[in-house]
Structures are given as C-alpha cells and as structure tokens.
Amino acid sequence: MSDEPTPTSTTRSVLLWVGSVMLVIMVATATTFVVVLFDNDDAPSTSEETTTVTFIAVIVHDLALRSAPEGDTAIVARLTTGNAVSILARNSSGDWILVIPEGDPTTQGWIPADSVDPLPSFDQIPLSTVIFLPSAETATTTPNGVPTFTPDLPDLTVEAVFTRDNRLTVVVSNIGVVDAIGDIFISVDDGTPILADIKPGEPLGPSQKIEATLDTEYVQRRATVRVTVSTDPAIDEETLENNSFETVVTPDRPNDLAITGVALDGPNGSLRVTIRNESPIPITGHTTVSARESSGDFTQLGTLQPFFILTPGETLDIDFPDTADFEIELDNIEVRMSTTAINDAAFSNDVFPRR
C-alpha cells in the first residue's frame, strides 16, 4: 500500500478548474490559430522517433499566398516567380498545397498545386486540415457577409455591365473592408485599359461603387463582352477572380444604316449609291451593296463590299465604275444593301427604290 495520499474529489475539482482557466487564458490571448492535422496511416507510434520530410519547390508564376485552400480567401502574402517554398501538406483533393516561403518561417499559406515545380506525387504529401480560430480583434466581415482575416484589403469587383445610349456602361464596387486607392481602369475584351474618369484621386471606400460610361466603347449589335477592372498603381485585393465579368449586351437605341441616294454621278457617269449612318453612335464595319436592272433581262450591275467608319449622320458614296459603259436608266435600277456590323433597325430603307 502506497504512502502517498489519495486525491479527494475536492482536489480533483480544483485541478480541473485550474486547467480550464489556463485553457481560457491561452485561447483569449491568441490572435489566430492554425491547427494542422496530418493524416498518415503509416505514422510511427509515439514511442518512436519521427522524421519530417520537407519538399522544396519553386513558384512558376506570380500569385497570392492565401489563408485557406480556396481562391476567394484572404491574401496572406504575395509570391513572385522564382520564389522557393517548402511544401508542408495538401488538401484532400490535392489541388492546393500548404507552403512556407523561403526566408519567412513565420508565414504559411495555401497556393494551387500546379503553381510550383517540381511537385511531389500525391501520396508523398501529407494530408492537412487547417482550422482558423480568429479572435474578435483580428476577424472582420466584408459587406457581403464573408469573413476575412488580417491583413485587411480592398476588393474591387465588376458588379454590372449594360448599355446606355448604345455605349458600354460598367458598375465597379469595392466589397472589401478598406479603401481602394489608385486610378481605376476598365478594359473591354482584353483591350487597352480606359481610365474611369470618376472621382479622380479619391479612394473608393468599402461598399462604395462607381458607374462609368465608356464613351469610346460602342454597342453596335448584340454581342458578348468581357470587362476587367484594374488599378494603377496596382493594389493587393482580397481576390482578383471577381475583377472580370462576362455578359451579353445589346443596343438600347436603334442603330440604322440606310440607302439615301442612287444616281449616275460616279466616274464617267457610272452608278453611285450613297449610304448614311442614321444611328446615335459611330458605326464601323463592312456592308454589301448590289445593283441590277429591275426589268428586262435583269442584268447584274455589280456587287461591292466596302469598309466604312461613319459618325452619326455621315454619308459614304459607293461607286460602281464598271457601269460606265452601260446604258442605265435610273427608273430601271434596283439596289439592295445588307450589313452584319449592326442590328439594323429598319430594313425598308436598305432597298432602292423604296417598297
């Protein structure tokens, strides 16, 4: 029989209470915990020494180091091409890996698995589950209710794209938790970025939005467009995946190209057809104009496909020089025009004479 005293129920209660207080203190003083659980069926017993295998790889393109294995989570740091990282673990699907940047052992985060070289085989990388326990002081919430973690960042998104007076109009909003500072640019179909001349020099605050009508981007016909927002200088954002938006736009006012004249005013008295842009915007493209006699043997006088750039109300003369040798009578001429450059609002004025 041992000489040591047997713990009473009161003693056990005190020990449990002290342990609970210590646990509360540890949790209350922490900022953000990252709990990494490695799942390995071949893991040695606790009585044996364990060996940790670290895989070193190189980043193959610039990217963000994120707080969780998803593309819309908070950005922990930025990695550039050529940076070395240590691979610690993978997610269950193997498409994201947990890494530590070389030279920064206090930082870790997630990147897509295909962004490093060499990438170890799937079964060589331990499975990891990362659990975040942010304190009330470090956790914040974006306006759309998605939690984010320090550092707090802005987040620009293309909220809407539509047509106003046949010009492309874009709504950009900041759904992040801090100001977006810098000039805002908008590009269409990966074209040259256009400065959104809204509140120049002023930051776009959280939950604020701007609406920019791009005076040089005309909607001639129903089409699919891809719009991308960026800043100069470039800023870090919560995610870049919502900086582009693809949608179908259509003119909100009628566009029209019309035949306004047919005469023998071309070179040597040849046939001349005049067309006019009766749209509210400049239009650019090709048109097909054909002419023939409207009676007798219905002689074909020619078909032309000129390229045009016409401002609103501007006209273009289209000459049929090969008709100079024909004995043409204007009251025996039929002219037709078609174009795919616009959604033509009035087909009746694409024919001469009018019907």
C-alpha positions in Angstrom: 0.0 0.0 0.0 1.4 3.4 -1.1 2.2 6.1 1.5 1.1 8.9 -0.9 -2.3 10.5 -0.2 -5.3 9.6 -2.3 -6.7 12.7 -4.2 -10.0 13.7 -2.9 -12.9 14.8 -5.1 -12.3 18.4 -3.9 -8.7 18.2 -5.0 -9.7 16.8 -8.5 -12.2 19.7 -8.9 -9.5 22.3 -8.1 -7.2 20.7 -10.7 -9.9 20.7 -13.3 -10.7 24.3 -12.6 -7.1 25.4 -12.9 -6.7 23.5 -16.1 -9.9 25.2 -17.5 -8.6 28.7 -16.5 -5.3 28.0 -18.2 -7.1 26.9 -21.4 -9.3 30.0 -21.4 -6.3 32.3 -21.0 -4.4 30.6 -23.9 -7.4 31.0 -26.2 -8.2 34.6 -25.1 -4.7 35.8 -25.7 -4.2 34.2 -29.1 -4.9 36.1 -32.4 -5.2 33.4 -35.0 -4.5 29.6 -34.5 -3.7 27.4 -37.4 -4.2 23.8 -36.4 -2.5 21.4 -38.9 -3.6 17.7 -38.7 -1.5 15.3 -40.7 -3.3 12.1 -41.7 -0.8 9.3 -42.4 -1.7 5.6 -42.0 2.0 4.7 -41.7 2.7 7.2 -39.0 5.1 5.7 -36.3 4.0 5.2 -32.7 4.6 7.9 -30.1 7.5 5.9 -28.7 9.5 6.0 -31.9 11.4 9.0 -33.4 9.6 10.7 -36.4 11.2 12.1 -39.4 9.6 15.1 -41.2 10.3 15.2 -45.0 10.2 18.8 -46.4 9.8 19.2 -50.1 11.3 22.3 -51.7 9.8 23.7 -54.9 9.9 27.0 -57.0 6.9 29.2 -57.8 6.3 29.2 -61.6 4.1 32.4 -61.8 3.2 35.3 -59.6 0.3 34.5 -57.2 -1.2 35.1 -53.8 -0.5 33.1 -50.7 -4.0 32.5 -49.2 -5.3 31.8 -45.8 -7.2 28.7 -46.9 -7.3 26.4 -49.9 -9.8 28.5 -51.9 -9.3 31.3 -54.4 -11.6 33.8 -52.6 -10.0 33.7 -49.2 -7.8 36.3 -47.6 -4.3 37.0 -49.1 -1.5 36.3 -46.6 1.4 37.4 -48.8 2.4 37.8 -52.4 4.8 35.3 -54.1 6.6 36.0 -57.3 8.0 33.8 -60.0 11.2 32.1 -58.8 10.5 32.2 -55.1 11.3 29.0 -53.2 8.8 27.4 -50.9 8.7 24.5 -48.5 5.7 22.2 -49.1 4.1 21.1 -45.8 0.8 19.4 -46.8 -2.1 19.2 -49.2 -5.8 19.4 -49.1 -8.0 16.3 -49.6 -8.4 16.8 -53.3 -4.7 17.6 -53.8 -5.3 20.7 -55.9 -4.0 23.1 -53.1 -0.8 22.8 -51.1 0.2 24.4 -47.8 3.6 26.1 -48.0 6.1 28.3 -46.2 8.0 30.9 -48.2 11.8 30.6 -48.1 13.3 33.1 -45.6 10.0 33.7 -43.9 9.4 30.8 -41.5 6.7 32.6 -39.6 4.4 32.8 -42.6 2.4 30.0 -44.2 -0.5 29.7 -46.5 -2.1 27.9 -49.4 -1.4 28.0 -53.2 -2.7 26.0 -56.1 -0.7 22.8 -56.5 0.0 23.4 -60.2 1.9 26.7 -59.4 5.1 25.0 -58.2 7.8 22.9 -59.8 8.7 20.2 -59.0 5.5 19.0 -57.4 5.9 15.8 -55.4 3.5 12.9 -56.1 0.1 13.0 -54.4 0.9 10.2 -51.9 4.1 11.8 -50.8 2.5 15.0 -49.4 0.7 14.6 -46.1 -3.0 15.4 -45.8 -3.7 18.6 -43.8 -6.8 20.1 -42.3 -6.4 23.8 -41.4 -8.7 25.3 -38.8 -8.8 29.0 -38.2 -9.8 30.4 -34.8 -9.6 34.1 -35.2 -10.1 36.4 -32.2 -12.7 39.1 -32.2 -9.9 41.7 -32.6 -8.5 40.2 -35.9 -11.6 38.8 -37.6 -13.7 41.2 -39.7 -16.6 40.7 -42.1 -16.9 42.1 -45.6 -20.1 43.9 -46.6 -21.4 40.7 -48.3 -21.0 38.7 -45.0 -17.9 36.8 -46.0 -15.3 36.6 -43.2 -11.8 37.8 -43.8 -8.5 37.8 -41.9 -5.7 40.3 -41.5 -4.3 42.0 -43.4 -7.5 43.9 -44.3 -7.7 44.5 -48.1 -9.9 46.2 -50.6 -11.8 44.1 -53.2 -12.8 45.6 -56.5 -15.5 43.7 -58.5 -17.4 44.4 -61.7 -20.9 44.5 -60.4 -22.8 45.1 -63.7 -22.3 45.8 -67.4 -25.1 47.3 -69.5 -25.8 49.7 -72.4 -26.7 53.4 -72.1 -27.3 55.3 -75.4 -25.6 52.5 -77.2 -22.4 53.0 -75.1 -21.0 50.4 -72.7 -21.6 51.3 -69.1 -19.8 49.5 -66.2 -20.5 49.5 -62.5 -17.5 48.8 -60.2 -17.8 48.4 -56.5 -15.5 47.8 -53.6 -16.7 44.9 -51.5 -13.6 44.8 -49.4 -13.1 46.3 -45.9 -10.7 49.1 -46.6 -10.3 51.9 -49.3 -9.2 51.0 -52.8 -6.6 53.7 -53.6 -5.5 54.5 -57.1 -6.9 55.3 -60.5 -9.4 52.7 -61.7 -9.1 51.4 -65.3 -11.6 49.3 -67.3 -10.7 47.2 -70.3 -13.0 45.5 -72.7 -12.2 42.1 -74.3 -8.6 42.5 -73.0 -8.2 45.8 -74.9 -6.4 48.9 -73.8 -7.4 49.9 -70.3 -9.6 53.0 -70.2 -9.4 55.4 -67.2 -12.8 55.6 -65.4 -13.0 59.3 -65.0 -15.0 59.2 -61.8 -13.8 60.9 -58.6 -10.2 61.3 -59.8 -7.8 61.0 -57.0 -10.4 59.9 -54.4 -10.3 56.4 -52.9 -13.2 54.1 -53.4 -14.3 53.2 -49.9 -15.9 49.9 -48.7 -19.4 49.4 -50.1 -19.0 52.3 -52.5 -19.4 52.0 -56.2 -18.8 54.0 -59.4 -20.7 53.9 -62.7 -18.6 54.6 -65.7 -20.0 55.1 -69.3 -17.2 54.3 -71.7 -17.6 56.9 -74.5 -15.3 55.0 -76.9 -16.9 51.6 -76.5 -20.0 51.5 -78.7 -22.6 48.7 -78.8 -23.4 48.3 -82.4 -25.1 44.9 -82.1 -25.9 42.2 -79.6 -22.6 40.6 -78.5 -20.7 39.0 -75.7 -18.2 41.2 -73.9 -15.7 40.6 -71.2 -15.0 43.6 -68.9 -12.0 43.7 -66.5 -11.2 46.3 -63.8 -7.7 47.2 -62.6 -5.9 50.0 -60.8 -2.7 52.0 -61.3 -0.7 51.6 -59.3 -1.8 48.0 -58.8 -3.2 47.2 -55.3 -3.5 44.0 -53.3 -7.1 42.8 -53.1 -8.9 40.1 -51.2 -9.3 38.2 -54.6 -8.7 39.0 -58.2 -11.2 36.4 -59.5 -14.1 38.9 -59.5 -12.2 41.6 -61.3 -13.6 40.3 -64.6 -17.2 39.9 -65.8 -18.6 38.5 -69.0 -22.1 39.1 -70.2 -24.2 39.8 -73.3 -25.1 43.4 -74.2 -27.4 44.7 -76.8 -28.1 48.3 -78.1 -30.7 50.2 -76.1 -31.4 52.6 -79.0 -31.9 51.7 -82.7 -28.9 51.6 -85.0 -29.6 52.1 -88.7 -27.7 52.2 -92.0 -29.8 53.5 -94.9 -29.5 54.0 -98.7 -30.2 57.7 -99.2 -29.3 58.1 -102.8 -28.9 56.4 -106.2 -27.6 58.4 -109.1 -25.4 58.4 -112.2 -22.8 60.7 -110.6 -19.9 58.3 -110.5 -16.8 58.5 -112.8 -17.8 58.8 -116.4 -21.5 58.8 -115.4 -21.3 55.4 -113.6 -23.7 54.3 -110.9 -23.2 55.8 -107.4 -25.0 54.7 -104.3 -25.0 56.8 -101.2 -25.5 55.3 -97.7 -25.8 57.2 -94.4 -25.4 56.3 -90.7 -28.6 57.1 -89.0 -27.5 55.6 -85.6 -26.9 57.6 -82.4 -23.2 56.3 -82.4 -20.4 56.0 -84.8 -20.5 52.6 -86.6 -17.7 50.6 -88.2 -17.8 47.6 -90.4 -18.5 46.2 -93.9 -21.6 46.5 -96.0 -22.7 44.6 -99.1 -24.3 46.7 -101.8 -25.6 45.1 -105.0 -27.3 46.6 -108.1 -29.2 45.2 -111.0 -31.7 46.1 -113.6 -35.2 45.7 -112.3 -36.8 44.6 -115.6 -35.9 43.2 -119.0 -33.0 40.7 -118.7 -32.3 41.8 -115.1 -28.7 42.5 -115.8 -26.4 42.4 -112.8 -24.6 45.7 -112.5 -22.2 44.6 -109.7 -21.7 43.8 -106.0 -19.4 45.7 -103.7 -18.4 45.2 -100.1 -16.8 48.5 -98.8 -15.4 49.0 -95.3 -16.9 52.1 -93.6 -16.4 54.2 -90.5 -19.3 56.6 -90.2 -20.1 59.1 -87.5 -23.8 59.8 -86.8 -25.4 61.4 -89.9 -22.2 60.9 -92.1 -22.6 59.6 -95.6 -20.5 57.4 -97.9 -20.6 57.3 -101.7 -20.1 53.9 -103.3 -19.2 53.9 -107.0 -19.8 51.1 -109.5 -17.2 52.1 -112.1 -17.9 49.1 -114.3 -21.3 50.5 -115.1 -19.9 53.5 -117.0 -20.4 51.6 -120.3 -23.9 50.5 -119.6 -26.9 52.4 -120.9 -28.5 52.7 -117.5 -31.9 54.1 -116.7 -32.4 55.1 -113.1 -36.1 54.1 -113.1 -34.9 50.6 -114.1 -32.4 50.1 -111.3 -32.8 48.1 -108.1 -30.2 48.4 -105.3 -30.0 46.3 -102.1 -27.8 46.7 -99.1 -27.0 44.5 -96.0 -24.6 44.6 -93.1 -23.7 42.4 -90.1 -22.0 45.4 -88.4 -25.2 46.4 -86.6 -28.6 45.1 -85.6 -30.3 47.1 -88.4 -33.4 48.8 -87.1 -35.1 49.5 -90.5 -34.8 47.1 -93.4 -37.2 49.1 -95.5 -34.5 51.8 -96.2 -32.0 49.1 -97.3 -33.7 48.9 -100.7 -34.0 51.3 -103.6 -36.5 52.2 -104.8 -38.5 52.1 -101.5 -41.2 49.5 -101.3 
